Structure formats: C-alpha cells, structure tokens
Amino acid sequence: MGDERSMGEWLGWVWGAEVLDERERAIVAGRSEGRTLDEVGAALGLSRERARQIQNRARKRLAEMADIAQEGWREAVRAACVGPAAPREAFAAALGVIDHVALDELLAAAGLDAPRTWAGPLRGWWSVDPNALGVALRHLVDDAPFRSDDLSWAASAAGLPAGLPLAWLLSHSESRLALSPDGHWVRRKARGRDAAYLWLLETGRPCQADELIVPMAATTTAAVREALRRDDRFRRIRPEGTWALAEWTHLRASAYASAVEAMVAVVAESGPLSLARLFARVTELYPVSPWRLKQCLLSDQLGETLDGLVDLVSRGARPFEEAEPARPDTMAVEGEVLGVRIPVNRDVLRGSGINVHTWLTWRLGLRQAPMSRTFVTSGGHSPLVVRRGTSSAQLSSLRRHALELKVVDGCVLAVLLRLRDNTARVGHGCVPDTCPARRARAAAPPAVNV
C-alpha cells in the first residue's frame, strides 16, 4: 500500500473504504467529537459496553492498516510527544497523515492517552504519561501569583507546552487560580494576599495598610494587617508601620519589633532614666508618638523607682498603673456584673478579636500588659477572653454566639461579665424596632411547603 498511495492519503482511504463498517465509523467519529461511550451507544441503540467493544475493534483495524502503510509509526508517534503533552496536529505531522477523525484511534493504539487535568481529560491533546500535564500545571500554580503579561513566561518555566488553552484551564471552576479584577492570576484561597504581593511588586515601595485596602478588596486596615501578618512573603517595616515584601533585602528595618521592645532595651542597657531622657532615647531608635510611649510604660517589664525614674520590674521597680479612664456609654457596672454593648460587624462574624475601651480592662484589674482574664460561657461555647496590650484592649471570641443568636452586621450584642465567678453571658442587645436582623427576617418571603 505504501507504493500505491502516499502516507498522507492512506488514512482517508481506509475511512472511505470498507475496512471499517458504518457503525465503527459512527462510533469513532462520535468519540473524536468528545461524546461519551454512553452517548454514542445510545445514538446507535447500543449499550455502553457494546460501543466500547466496537471502538476497540475499529482501533485494531486502523492500527493494522498503519502497520502496512508505515513501519515504525508507533515509535514516531511516541517520539513526537515532547514534554507533558502535545496537540494532535503534531502527531499528524509526525506520521505524515491528514488530521483525520480516525487519528485519535491510532494515537490510543500507540499507547497514548488524553492528558488529565483538573478540568477533566484535555481533548485535542495527547501524552505518553496522562498525569504529566497535571503535574506541570500544579507546578505553575505553586509559583503563583502572576501578572497577566508574565503568565506565558511562567508557563514555559513550568514545562507547559506552547499552544495549551491555558486561560481556559486556569479559569475552570476546579482551578486553584482565578483572574483578579485587574487581570492578574491569583490563588483562589489567597486572593487578597496575592493581590497585595503583586501591588507591592508593581509599586516598588513599602505601603501603608490603607493603601492596600482596594487592591486586596478588604474592608478595613485591620483586615489588611491580619492577612499580611499570616503570610511570610510580607514584613512590616518598623517604626513606620508600612508593609513591604520580605524579598526586598535592601530596606533598612528597625532592630526592634515594637516600641515596648525598644524601651525595655534602652532601660536594660542604660539603667534607670527619667521619662524625658527615656522618651528621647527611644524615639531615636524607634520614632513613635508620645502617646504610644506612654502606653508602653504599662508593660509588665517596666516600672517606677522610689526617686521617680523608669527601670525594669526585674530590678525592683514598682509596676506603673494607669489612672481610671472615663467609663464609655457602651459599658455599665452593677455590683459584681459588668455590661458591654458590642456592635456586630465583619470582625465579630468572622471570629476576630474585638477592640474594646480600656476602662473594661482597668475595671477587671488588668493594669499592666500583657494581661488577660477568662470568663466561662454556657452552651459549649469557647470562653470569652479579655486581653490587655500596651496599645489596645480586646475581647474574644464572639462568633459562635453571634451565629447562634442569628444577628447580622449592624446588630448589637450584650455581654455580661460576672466578676464573682468569672462567667459570662451573651445576648441579643438590639432595640426590637431598629434591629437589622428582625427587619431582614420580616422582609424575607414566606417559606413554601412542598
């Protein structure tokens, strides 16, 4: 046959001749179009298993014709599969045949298979190792995020072949990557942090947290700081408080992680100092506001000597105690019970610590920092913990209470703390007529019983 017609013509000749019967051609054509065995079998009134048997018979006949037309065609097919996968036109060129519907059967007969991806088998592509393309795609994802114009370079570095429908694969619902609003590829479960990484990379300078709210699609600067703090690709530049990429080794950072650390280091090295000299020395090392320096004095490591100087508590100084702050309207006290009204917001609903007025920590006896007090709750909830830091006070955790009470953003939680036995109770503190949750339930359509 090789003498009577060229290699490029024999496949079409086999298809049109009586080598394959009508059912075999129908099943081969249907499978080439991407239909399942169930679908092609149903169209012909056949079971799935019978359709599979007929396809295998047609594949065997086509392979036998290929053996007659060109010796060593299987080796040529496998040699054409460079990398994790190759398009079918590459195999047609290697065999010198037209890109025919029956070509898929020859490639399967040579031991090739459709590469497997998170989007399923990739039609139109073939591989000696069907898992190799999925491995290369995972390597690409592991190197994310990418700017849109860096994707081709990153794909090549991951060993992915040119011409791959990469945008379609990455946009699939099972892909771990997603396209950001500005056209970059970020990880689905780290969209905000990946967006911040690309923003800083493009800006080329450290940024304040509020500059990153928009690119990260965050709601508050606290959310930005919380997200970046959990990712070792970022570091906070002290004392400015800006955020930079950890890979920027050219930036000079303070030797101290906080103003408290700087203050303790100065006192430890210099001995007892007056407030004026201490603040001047610390500001040289870690420039912060006078208010922040005064808050640092509440650290449990610092205290006051008999002659009014600042020294270490470990050297005998008496710890500083804050004068009682004015009680805010959101807090009340009756005997041994403290009441706190907490506005429900995104931080409450996702379980973050909630900043509270320092009057609460003062009243609980948390006069230094860090200090905390735990209150047991009923119903299997986690305990409520009030913590005092040098710059803020926090209450956690209220998420499970909020979910159980079915409150929404804009509602109010009423927290009662019993000092006598360190127990707590959380209730719905909204005025009924103005409660956002009650208004939402009233506006919802009635349930329909089926």
Number of C-alpha atoms within 10 A of each C-alpha: 12 13 7 8 11 13 18 16 13 19 23 16 12 16 18 12 10 9 15 18 12 11 16 20 19 17 24 25 18 18 19 18 12 14 14 16 20 15 18 23 22 13 13 12 11 15 15 15 12 14 24 18 12 17 20 17 14 23 22 15 16 21 20 13 16 22 13 11 20 14 11 11 20 19 10 14 21 18 12 20 21 12 15 22 29 24 20 21 16 17 25 19 14 16 21 15 18 18 18 15 17 21 22 26 22 24 24 17 17 17 14 22 20 24 23 21 20 16 15 12 15 21 15 15 23 28 26 24 17 20 16 18 24 19 17 21 21 16 17 21 21 13 13 18 24 24 21 14 11 12 18 15 11 19 20 13 13 18 18 25 18 13 8 15 10 16 12 10 18 19 15 14 11 13 18 18 25 22 18 19 10 10 12 20 27 25 22 14 11 17 20 22 24 25 26 28 23 19 18 19 15 10 10 12 14 20 19 17 19 15 16 23 19 13 20 21 15 15 13 15 15 14 17 23 19 11 17 21 14 11 13 10 15 20 20 22 20 19 18 15 14 17 24 24 21 15 11 15 9 7 13 9 14 16 12 15 14 14 22 23 16 21 24 20 15 19 18 14 8 11 13 22 18 14 16 9 13 20 20 14 18 21 18 10 16 23 18 17 10 12 9 14 21 15 18 24 24 23 27 20 23 27 24 22 18 9 8 13 17 25 26 22 17 12 14 13 19 18 22 18 17 15 9 12 12 9 14 12 8 13 18 14 14 8 8 10 15 18 19 21 20 21 18 19 15 16 18 24 18 14 15 18 18 18 15 20 18 24 18 26 23 18 14 15 14 22 23 25 21 15 17 19 15 16 18 17 17 11 6 8 13 16 17 22 18 23 23 26 20 20 16 14 24 20 23 18 21 26 20 16 22 23 13 9 14 12 23 20 15 15 21 21 22 17 20 20 23 18 14 9 10 15 17 21 16 20 16 19 17 19 11 11 8 11 17 18 18 17 12 10 10 10 9 8 7 8 6 5 4 3
